[in-house]
Amino acid sequence: MLQKPWSLDNKQRYKSILIMNRHWFFKLLIVSLLAIGLFGPALQVKAQKQALSTEVIEVSMWIDNVYGFSVKDKTYNIQGSMLLTYPQFIQDNLKETDQIAGANIIDLLQFENMVEPWNSSFTPLYAVPKLLADKRLAQGYDFSGSFYSNSINFKNYPFGVLPLSVVLQPRVGASGDIGRNLLLKVASSGNGLGSKAGLSGYELSSWRFHNVANQGETGLGSQGGKILESIVFEINYQINAFSSVVRWLLPLAIVMLLMLLTPNLRSSLCSDRLAIPPVVMLTVAFLQQAYRESLPSLPYLTFLDGLYTFSYVVTLAFFLLFIWASNCMDRVDAKNRDFLIHRIDKWDLRLQLVSISGFGFITVFAFWRF
């Protein structure tokens, strides 16, 4: 029996509709998988961040004593105290979490620039945390330890500012231990410096206790905790300019002044003029060696290095000039002797002026860079 034409058309139309729907279904499936692969992790991280609320720990810090500063190691010892104010939630989680030894708020924090944690000490001020009127807890600690400052720069040595700091931040993995993000905040009161915070040879310039920028994620630790923010107690010392001049610049200035005055000797005293530059060269070398022994190995030149380097150049230039003048004086006849002496004196004066200008330029440039 033959099929009716209209029934055959309906079947073909139905098959074509099914084929089109399958194509759209596969396209939609592919697009969905791509979207999940691209935006799924980001959405998951965002959801996790939103799921973790933030707990704030307010910190007050008082620095009692700063001593034992080592220029070569950039280390120094600090004694001080700090007061931590935090919510009851953190204390409850400290007691319940087995991963944390004890139940101390200090176990959630760390000094980022402490050099030898095993030689440091933390003494609680209270046997148990104090309950405040706003239902928050407070615990204080006396601490002492050796710290390191990476912001010390010796380019302007023996002048410039000496920045020392104490950096406090949440311990790696602390947020994962308590199930909340930890945020350190500087308290509005209770911060300051004691009377023993001065350093020998330095003058206290300024200090501040403040929060620093977000440091981002870290993959260290069992929980991959997040360091939201650090707080920094900065102490800036001004190097005593008068003592630096007397100790380092005055000896070099006296030696180079003798070198600059040597051309004032008569040109006929060739042997005396030739004997002075080697002595000056050795003296400058010894002065630089003594100064360099007080500094660590640096990948750059300091202000004093610039002066010493130019002193070497000036001394060598005068030595070469004296050699040339001595040879000319030996070969010249009596008729042209006065003319040669006048010519040598002109070159002596030119080199003196160039040397003085060079020292002045280096000094002005260094103070402009300060």
Secondary structure, DSSP 8 states (H G I E B T S, - for coil): ----HHHHHHHHHHHHHHHHHHHHHHHHHHHHHHHHHHHHHHHHHHHHHHHS-EEEEEEEEEEEEEEEEETTTTEEEEEEEEEEEE-HHHHHHHHH-TTSSSS-GGGGEEETTBS-GGG-EEEESSSS-EE-TTS-EEEEEEEEEEEE-TT---TTTTSSEEEEEEEEEE-TTHHHHHTSEEEEEE-SSS-EEEEE---TTEEEEEEEEEE-----B---SSS--B----EEEEEEEEE-HHHHIIIIIHHHHHHHHHHHHGGGS-TT-HHHHHHHHHHHHHHHHHHHHHHHTTS---SS--HHHHHHHHHHHHHHHHHHHHHHHHHHHHH--SSSHHHHHHHHHHHHHHHHHHHHHHHHHHHHHHHHH-
